[in-house]
Amino acid sequence: MVNSKRVFIATLFGLVFGFVCRGLAASGEAPIVWFLSLSIIISRTLMGFVIGISVLKMKWWLHGIIIGALFSLPMAFNTLFTPESAVYIFLATIIMGIIYGFLIELFTTVVFKQGVK
């Protein structure tokens, strides 16, 4: 059964990390277009939502890492179309997704004690 508090907290932290991710992506020299900003925020929010609704029985940290990596792949493959530093940005996107997934699970499961039941 899905815990509504868990879903809310995980989705909220996904949204927060979406804005963090968008801010980090915009810290470069080139401006970010609005639809890319929206894509980043929605992607990370969706990651949090899936972490919240998932009922997979595994260690919380592994759960966050796996979902973070999986939900970063579509965004990472899009970065391969960037002319400069494509591989670096690809890997950074996946690594940051793993970190965000881990942190969403950390806050949801450990800090707010809303683990999978």
Backbone as a printed PyTorch tensor [residue, N CA C, xyz], in Angstrom:
tensor([[[  0.8370,  -1.1800,   0.0000],
         [  0.0000,   0.0000,   0.0000],
         [  0.8840,   1.2460,   0.0000]],

        [[  0.4640,   2.2370,  -0.7260],
         [  1.2410,   3.4630,  -0.8620],
         [  0.9210,   4.4080,   0.2940]],

        [[  1.9660,   4.9310,   0.9050],
         [  1.8530,   5.8690,   2.0130],
         [  1.7830,   7.2880,   1.4310]],

        [[  0.6610,   7.9740,   1.6190],
         [  0.4760,   9.2990,   1.0090],
         [  1.4700,  10.3330,   1.5460]],

        [[  1.8580,  10.2210,   2.8140],
         [  2.8630,  11.1450,   3.3570],
         [  4.2030,  10.9330,   2.6620]],

        [[  4.5490,   9.6670,   2.4290],
         [  5.8010,   9.3450,   1.7420],
         [  5.7940,   9.9310,   0.3280]],

        [[  4.6950,   9.7590,  -0.3790],
         [  4.5890,  10.2770,  -1.7450],
         [  4.7310,  11.7990,  -1.7420]],

        [[  4.0530,  12.4610,  -0.8150],
         [  4.1120,  13.9240,  -0.7470],
         [  5.5260,  14.4110,  -0.4470]],

        [[  6.1670,  13.8260,   0.5560],
         [  7.5100,  14.2680,   0.9560],
         [  8.5140,  14.0160,  -0.1570]],

        [[  8.4740,  12.8270,  -0.7530],
         [  9.4190,  12.5100,  -1.8240],
         [  9.2020,  13.4210,  -3.0390]],

        [[  7.9550,  13.6720,  -3.3930],
         [  7.6610,  14.5560,  -4.5260],
         [  8.1120,  15.9790,  -4.2310]],

        [[  7.8730,  16.4440,  -3.0170],
         [  8.2980,  17.7850,  -2.6280],
         [  9.8160,  17.9300,  -2.7200]],

        [[ 10.5530,  16.9310,  -2.2240],
         [ 12.0100,  17.0030,  -2.3210],
         [ 12.4860,  16.8530,  -3.7630]],

        [[ 11.7490,  16.0960,  -4.5700],
         [ 12.0680,  16.0310,  -5.9920],
         [ 11.9400,  17.4040,  -6.6330]],

        [[ 10.8870,  18.1410,  -6.2700],
         [ 10.7010,  19.4990,  -6.7780],
         [ 11.8240,  20.4210,  -6.3140]],

        [[ 12.1720,  20.3290,  -5.0390],
         [ 13.2620,  21.1540,  -4.4990],
         [ 14.5670,  20.8710,  -5.2490]],

        [[ 14.8940,  19.5930,  -5.4180],
         [ 16.1270,  19.2510,  -6.1270],
         [ 16.0250,  19.5510,  -7.6130]],

        [[ 14.8160,  19.6220,  -8.1440],
         [ 14.6320,  20.0790,  -9.5200],
         [ 15.0940,  21.5150,  -9.6830]],

        [[ 14.7260,  22.3610,  -8.7260],
         [ 15.1770,  23.7570,  -8.7780],
         [ 16.6850,  23.8670,  -8.5290]],

        [[ 17.2080,  23.0190,  -7.6370],
         [ 18.6500,  23.0040,  -7.4080],
         [ 19.3760,  22.6010,  -8.6910]],

        [[ 18.8960,  21.5470,  -9.3210],
         [ 19.5000,  21.0530, -10.5620],
         [ 19.4310,  22.1160, -11.6540]],

        [[ 18.3060,  22.7850, -11.7590],
         [ 18.1380,  23.8470, -12.7500],
         [ 19.1120,  24.9880, -12.4770]],

        [[ 19.2920,  25.3250, -11.2180],
         [ 20.2380,  26.3760, -10.8470],
         [ 21.6710,  25.9980, -11.1840]],

        [[ 22.0250,  24.7470, -10.9430],
         [ 23.3730,  24.2970, -11.2840],
         [ 23.5790,  24.2610, -12.7970]],

        [[ 22.5460,  23.8660, -13.5260],
         [ 22.6530,  23.8170, -14.9880],
         [ 22.7780,  25.2170, -15.5760]],

        [[ 22.1950,  26.2010, -14.9100],
         [ 22.2320,  27.5710, -15.4040],
         [ 23.4800,  28.3200, -14.9600]],

        [[ 24.3380,  27.6690, -14.1980],
         [ 25.5100,  28.3670, -13.6820],
         [ 26.6190,  28.5300, -14.7160]],

        [[ 26.4370,  27.9490, -15.8900],
         [ 27.4410,  28.0800, -16.9520],
         [ 27.3110,  29.4080, -17.6760]],

        [[ 28.0190,  29.5110, -18.7700],
         [ 28.0330,  30.7560, -19.5310],
         [ 26.7860,  30.9400, -20.3910]],

        [[ 26.2940,  29.8550, -20.9700],
         [ 25.1440,  29.9560, -21.8790],
         [ 23.8450,  29.9780, -21.0760]],

        [[ 22.8980,  30.8220, -21.4820],
         [ 21.6000,  30.8420, -20.7880],
         [ 20.8020,  29.5780, -21.1000]],

        [[ 19.9200,  29.2250, -20.1920],
         [ 19.0720,  28.0430, -20.3790],
         [ 17.7100,  28.5070, -20.8740]],

        [[ 17.2270,  27.8540, -21.9230],
         [ 15.9070,  28.2030, -22.4560],
         [ 14.8340,  27.6770, -21.5090]],

        [[ 13.6700,  28.3020, -21.5490],
         [ 12.6220,  28.0170, -20.5790],
         [ 12.1530,  26.5660, -20.6250]],

        [[ 12.0580,  25.9760, -21.8140],
         [ 11.5520,  24.6050, -21.8860],
         [ 12.5600,  23.5960, -21.3360]],

        [[ 13.8410,  23.9100, -21.4020],
         [ 14.8410,  23.0420, -20.7820],
         [ 14.7760,  23.1640, -19.2590]],

        [[ 14.5850,  24.3770, -18.7790],
         [ 14.4190,  24.5840, -17.3310],
         [ 13.2180,  23.8090, -16.8140]],

        [[ 12.1180,  23.9020, -17.5440],
         [ 10.9010,  23.1900, -17.1490],
         [ 11.1170,  21.6790, -17.1910]],

        [[ 11.8270,  21.2060, -18.1970],
         [ 12.1250,  19.7810, -18.3300],
         [ 12.9470,  19.2760, -17.1530]],

        [[ 13.9380,  20.0380, -16.7390],
         [ 14.7840,  19.6480, -15.6010],
         [ 13.9550,  19.5580, -14.3240]],

        [[ 13.1470,  20.5650, -14.0740],
         [ 12.3410,  20.6000, -12.8460],
         [ 11.3200,  19.4690, -12.8350]],

        [[ 10.6400,  19.2500, -13.9500],
         [  9.6420,  18.1800, -14.0190],
         [ 10.2960,  16.8100, -13.8870]],

        [[ 11.4530,  16.6280, -14.5050],
         [ 12.1540,  15.3450, -14.4370],
         [ 12.5180,  14.9850, -13.0040]],

        [[ 13.0680,  15.9220, -12.2730],
         [ 13.4590,  15.6570, -10.8830],
         [ 12.2330,  15.4970,  -9.9800]],

        [[ 11.1670,  16.2390, -10.2610],
         [  9.9350,  16.0880,  -9.4840],
         [  9.3380,  14.7090,  -9.7270]],

        [[  9.3360,  14.2760, -10.9740],
         [  8.8350,  12.9490, -11.3090],
         [  9.6820,  11.8640, -10.6420]],

        [[ 10.9850,  12.0780, -10.5670],
         [ 11.8590,  11.1400,  -9.8640],
         [ 11.4180,  11.0130,  -8.4030]],

        [[ 11.1700,  12.1270,  -7.7560],
         [ 10.7080,  12.1010,  -6.3670],
         [  9.3700,  11.3940,  -6.2270]],

        [[  8.4630,  11.6320,  -7.1610],
         [  7.1510,  10.9870,  -7.1300],
         [  7.2920,   9.4700,  -7.2430]],

        [[  8.1290,   9.0160,  -8.1680],
         [  8.3210,   7.5740,  -8.3520],
         [  8.9920,   6.9580,  -7.1270]],

        [[  9.9330,   7.6590,  -6.5420],
         [ 10.5290,   7.1610,  -5.2960],
         [  9.4380,   7.0240,  -4.2340]],

        [[  8.5420,   7.9920,  -4.1730],
         [  7.4700,   7.9590,  -3.1810],
         [  6.4680,   6.8390,  -3.4030]],

        [[  6.1200,   6.5320,  -4.6450],
         [  5.1060,   5.5020,  -4.8920],
         [  5.6880,   4.0950,  -5.0010]],

        [[  6.9940,   3.9980,  -5.1550],
         [  7.6170,   2.6890,  -5.3190],
         [  7.4860,   1.8680,  -4.0410]],

        [[  7.1530,   0.5970,  -4.2110],
         [  7.0310,  -0.3020,  -3.0670],
         [  8.0870,  -1.4100,  -3.1260]],

        [[  9.1620,  -1.1620,  -3.8590],
         [ 10.2380,  -2.1370,  -3.9390],
         [ 10.8890,  -2.2990,  -2.5700]],

        [[ 11.1010,  -3.5300,  -2.1760],
         [ 11.7110,  -3.8130,  -0.8730],
         [ 13.2220,  -3.9510,  -1.0560]],

        [[ 13.9460,  -2.9010,  -0.7410],
         [ 15.4060,  -2.9150,  -0.7680],
         [ 15.8970,  -1.8320,   0.1710]],

        [[ 17.1790,  -1.8060,   0.3890],
         [ 17.7540,  -0.7620,   1.2500],
         [ 17.3720,   0.6050,   0.6840]],

        [[ 17.0700,   1.5530,   1.5630],
         [ 16.5890,   2.8620,   1.1210],
         [ 17.5990,   3.5570,   0.2290]],

        [[ 18.8840,   3.4680,   0.5660],
         [ 19.9150,   4.1760,  -0.1920],
         [ 20.0730,   3.5800,  -1.5900]],

        [[ 19.9510,   2.2530,  -1.6950],
         [ 20.0490,   1.6070,  -3.0030],
         [ 18.8310,   1.9520,  -3.8640]],

        [[ 17.6850,   2.0040,  -3.2370],
         [ 16.4420,   2.3770,  -3.9150],
         [ 16.5760,   3.7660,  -4.5460]],

        [[ 17.0680,   4.7240,  -3.7790],
         [ 17.2490,   6.0870,  -4.2850],
         [ 18.2700,   6.1540,  -5.4080]],

        [[ 19.3600,   5.4140,  -5.2590],
         [ 20.4150,   5.4140,  -6.2780],
         [ 19.9030,   4.8360,  -7.5950]],

        [[ 19.1950,   3.7070,  -7.5250],
         [ 18.7050,   3.0660,  -8.7490],
         [ 17.6890,   3.9500,  -9.4680]],

        [[ 16.7120,   4.4630,  -8.7470],
         [ 15.7070,   5.3070,  -9.3870],
         [ 16.3320,   6.6090,  -9.8760]],

        [[ 17.2570,   7.1680,  -9.1140],
         [ 17.9500,   8.3780,  -9.5520],
         [ 18.7040,   8.1700, -10.8540]],

        [[ 19.3860,   7.0340, -10.9700],
         [ 20.1290,   6.7320, -12.2010],
         [ 19.1810,   6.5170, -13.3730]],

        [[ 18.1220,   5.7410, -13.1530],
         [ 17.1750,   5.4570, -14.2390],
         [ 16.4840,   6.7150, -14.7540]],

        [[ 16.0840,   7.5830, -13.8380],
         [ 15.3670,   8.7850, -14.2610],
         [ 16.2880,   9.8700, -14.7950]],

        [[ 17.5900,   9.6840, -14.6770],
         [ 18.5360,  10.6430, -15.2400],
         [ 18.9470,  10.2720, -16.6660]],

        [[ 18.7320,   9.0290, -17.0450],
         [ 19.1630,   8.5860, -18.3710],
         [ 18.5400,   9.3820, -19.5320]],

        [[ 17.2230,   9.6180, -19.5600],
         [ 16.6770,  10.3850, -20.6940],
         [ 17.2930,  11.7780, -20.8140]],

        [[ 17.4380,  12.4680, -19.6940],
         [ 18.0280,  13.7980, -19.7200],
         [ 19.5010,  13.7230, -20.1140]],

        [[ 20.1860,  12.6780, -19.6550],
         [ 21.6050,  12.5180, -19.9730],
         [ 21.8090,  12.2820, -21.4700]],

        [[ 20.9770,  11.4510, -22.0750],
         [ 21.1230,  11.2040, -23.5120],
         [ 20.8730,  12.4640, -24.3320]],

        [[ 19.9970,  13.3280, -23.8530],
         [ 19.7720,  14.6050, -24.5510],
         [ 21.0100,  15.4870, -24.5330]],

        [[ 21.8370,  15.3550, -23.5260],
         [ 23.0420,  16.1950, -23.4480],
         [ 24.0870,  15.8060, -24.4850]],

        [[ 23.9590,  14.6250, -25.0550],
         [ 24.9270,  14.1970, -26.0680],
         [ 24.8450,  15.0370, -27.3400]],

        [[ 23.7850,  15.8090, -27.4750],
         [ 23.6440,  16.6870, -28.6330],
         [ 24.3600,  18.0190, -28.4480]],

        [[ 24.9310,  18.2270, -27.2560],
         [ 25.6980,  19.4530, -27.0190],
         [ 27.0540,  19.3160, -27.6920]],

        [[ 27.4590,  20.3370, -28.4020],
         [ 28.7020,  20.2070, -29.1640],
         [ 29.9620,  20.0810, -28.3020]],

        [[ 30.0010,  20.7460, -27.1810],
         [ 31.2010,  20.7400, -26.3370],
         [ 30.9380,  19.9630, -25.0490]],

        [[ 31.8940,  19.1950, -24.6420],
         [ 31.8540,  18.4700, -23.3610],
         [ 30.6570,  17.5340, -23.2370]],

        [[ 30.2440,  16.8960, -24.3110],
         [ 29.0520,  16.0520, -24.2940],
         [ 29.1900,  14.8880, -23.3070]],

        [[ 30.3080,  14.2050, -23.3200],
         [ 30.4850,  13.0470, -22.4450],
         [ 30.5500,  13.4870, -20.9840]],

        [[ 31.2220,  14.5900, -20.7280],
         [ 31.3210,  15.1240, -19.3710],
         [ 29.9250,  15.4820, -18.8380]],

        [[ 29.1360,  16.1660, -19.6220],
         [ 27.7920,  16.5680, -19.1910],
         [ 26.8980,  15.3390, -19.0360]],

        [[ 27.0500,  14.3520, -19.9360],
         [ 26.2990,  13.0950, -19.8570],
         [ 26.5530,  12.4130, -18.5140]],

        [[ 27.8230,  12.2280, -18.1800],
         [ 28.1790,  11.5620, -16.9240],
         [ 27.7700,  12.3860, -15.7010]],

        [[ 27.9490,  13.6910, -15.7840],
         [ 27.5710,  14.5600, -14.6660],
         [ 26.0690,  14.5030, -14.4110]],

        [[ 25.2720,  14.4160, -15.4680],
         [ 23.8170,  14.3420, -15.3220],
         [ 23.4160,  13.0630, -14.6030]],

        [[ 24.0220,  11.9550, -14.9640],
         [ 23.7000,  10.6870, -14.3050],
         [ 24.1890,  10.6820, -12.8560]],

        [[ 25.3880,  11.1740, -12.6280],
         [ 25.9230,  11.2090, -11.2610],
         [ 25.0670,  12.1090, -10.3690]],

        [[ 24.6890,  13.2610, -10.8820],
         [ 23.8480,  14.1520, -10.0810],
         [ 22.4720,  13.5360,  -9.8310]],

        [[ 21.9350,  12.8080, -10.8160],
         [ 20.6620,  12.1050, -10.6190],
         [ 20.7610,  11.0680,  -9.5120]],

        [[ 21.8820,  10.3620,  -9.4700],
         [ 22.1120,   9.3780,  -8.4060],
         [ 22.1560,  10.0830,  -7.0530]],

        [[ 22.8340,  11.2150,  -7.0080],
         [ 22.9230,  11.9710,  -5.7580],
         [ 21.5500,  12.4910,  -5.3400]],

        [[ 20.7760,  13.0470,  -6.2880],
         [ 19.4370,  13.5430,  -5.9560],
         [ 18.5340,  12.4110,  -5.4910]],

        [[ 18.5890,  11.2580,  -6.1640],
         [ 17.7830,  10.1140,  -5.7520],
         [ 18.1360,   9.6570,  -4.3420]],

        [[ 19.4370,   9.5990,  -4.0620],
         [ 19.9000,   9.2440,  -2.7250],
         [ 19.3830,  10.2410,  -1.6870]],

        [[ 19.5100,  11.5430,  -1.9920],
         [ 19.0850,  12.5740,  -1.0340],
         [ 17.5700,  12.5730,  -0.8240]],

        [[ 16.8050,  12.3570,  -1.8920],
         [ 15.3430,  12.2920,  -1.7510],
         [ 14.9730,  11.1460,  -0.8200]],

        [[ 15.5920,   9.9890,  -1.0230],
         [ 15.3330,   8.8450,  -0.1360],
         [ 15.8230,   9.1080,   1.2790]],

        [[ 16.9620,   9.7470,   1.4240],
         [ 17.4980,  10.0660,   2.7460],
         [ 16.5040,  10.9160,   3.5330]],

        [[ 16.0390,  11.9960,   2.9130],
         [ 15.0990,  12.8740,   3.6120],
         [ 13.7670,  12.1770,   3.8580]],

        [[ 13.2800,  11.4380,   2.8810],
         [ 11.9770,  10.7920,   3.0140],
         [ 12.0040,   9.6640,   4.0410]],

        [[ 12.9870,   8.7750,   3.9270],
         [ 13.0110,   7.5670,   4.7540],
         [ 13.6660,   7.7780,   6.1090]],

        [[ 14.7960,   8.4640,   6.1340],
         [ 15.5570,   8.5860,   7.3780],
         [ 15.1060,   9.7950,   8.1960]],

        [[ 15.0720,  10.9630,   7.5670],
         [ 14.7410,  12.1870,   8.3100],
         [ 13.2650,  12.2270,   8.6950]],

        [[ 12.3660,  11.9850,   7.7130],
         [ 10.9280,  12.0660,   7.9820],
         [ 10.3130,  10.7180,   8.3210]],

        [[ 11.1230,   9.6520,   8.3830],
         [ 10.6840,   8.3110,   8.8030],
         [  9.4540,   7.8190,   8.0320]],

        [[  9.4900,   7.9890,   6.7110],
         [  8.3880,   7.5270,   5.8530],
         [  8.9080,   6.4660,   4.8810]],

        [[  9.3820,   5.3690,   5.4310],
         [  9.9330,   4.2880,   4.6090],
         [  8.8430,   3.4890,   3.9240]],

        [[  9.2710,   2.5790,   3.0480],
         [  8.3480,   1.6880,   2.3590],
         [  7.8070,   0.6980,   3.3830]],

        [[  6.4920,   0.5220,   3.3990],
         [  5.8770,  -0.4010,   4.3840],
         [  5.3170,  -1.6130,   3.6950]]])
